[in-house]
Each structure stands twice: as C-alpha cells, then as structure tokens.
Amino acid sequence: MTEAVKVRILDQDFTVACPEDAKNELLQSADYVDRKMREIRKSGNVVGTDRVAVVAALNIAYELLSVQAENEQLADVRQRLARLDARISEAVDGSS
C-alpha cells in the first residue's frame, strides 16, 4: 500500500507517495539530499535553489556511479577468485 510521506528539503516541504515498507529509506534519502544541498549552498559557490538542486543531483549521481563501478570491479574479482578456487579444488582432488 502507498502512503503520502512529508519530507523537508532545504526548508521546503514535499509530499511524496511511497510504499509503506520504503518509508524509512525515503526519509533517509530526503535527509541525505537535504544535507548535500545545504553543503553546496553553504559553500557559496552556487546561487539559487534550482542550481543548488542540480549540483547536488550531479554530485549524488557521481557518487552512485562511482560505487557502481567499484561494485562491478569487486564482482569481477570475486569471479576470478571463484575460478581460482575451483582450479585449486580440482588440483587438490586430482592429486589425492
């Protein structure tokens, strides 16, 4: 079931439709976006709420893509380790 959840980002209230079981994640996400936007606004390098939002979105997207790239690299390492483990097991079993 979906419920309306009120979040506050950069001193503005937003009502967002959200599945009941995802409410906590939505609130955490809103808090994260709020903190990022406040950091950018505080730096003084970006003026205007729209621009702050766009820069925050770009920064968050960059963070996400970086984590995804790291996860892909880790997945590749895990696959290689699994293949090595299988080869070692075969060698040990074959020498018995």
C-alpha positions, 0 to 999 in steps of 0.5 A: 500500500502507498502512503503520502510521506512529508519530507523537508528539503532545504526548508521546503516541504514535499509530499511524496507517495511511497510504499509503506515498507520504503518509508524509512529509506525515503526519509533517509534519502530526503535527509541525505539530499537535504544535507548535500544541498545545504553543503553546496549552498553553504559553500557559496559557490552556487546561487539559487535553489534550482542550481543548488538542486542540480549540483547536488543531483550531479554530485549524488549521481557521481557518487552512485556511479562511482560505487557502481563501478567499484561494485562491478570491479569487486564482482569481477574479482570475486569471479576470478577468485571463484575460478581460482578456487575451483582450479585449486579444488580440482588440483587438490582432488586430482592429486589425492 
